Amino acid sequence: MVQQYFWRTGWFVLALLTLLGWFVVRNRPADLGQHPDGIEPASDIGEQALQSGCPSVEIWTLRAALWTPQFAVLCLSATACFVPGTVCTMHSRMHLEGLGLSTDVRAGILGTMVLLPVVGRLTGGLGGFLGPEKVPRYALLVAGAGVLALLFAENPFLA
């Protein structure tokens, strides 16, 4: 398949899918008739937060939120999640080539690496069953297992 299509074909298909997503995906709550954070603009924020079970009714400023330890943990977690995936995507071609895998097998492995995050995003709603504090743990665990499998791969199955 790699020999039949030129690299520009892949980028063209990606551009078409991006344009399709641009018109299909709704990113703002207002597009769906909802309000940000489920709070109607004219309502009392503190009273509605207490009714929703929110543990804090404090209104945070951007500066105060950026200097909390929780924000630092979120930034480090995001870095720990995205950097290995980016490094693997960028350097896996040479790594898989060094393992002696054929071009078609390498393309299949890279395609799988690209499609698996889509599955993760589509099943992200299952995080409600686990609890929000456990979802990042499991996500980082799965990402780490994938990076280790690719690092120590000796055959196409492990890669």
Secondary structure by P-SEA (a helix, b strand, c coil): ccccccaaaaaaaaaaaaaaaaacccccccccccccccccccccaaaaaaaacccccccccaaaaaacaaaaaaaaaaaaccaaaaaaaacaaaaaaaacccaaaaaaaaaaaaaaaaaaaaaccccccccccaaaaaaaaaaaaaaaaaaaccccccc
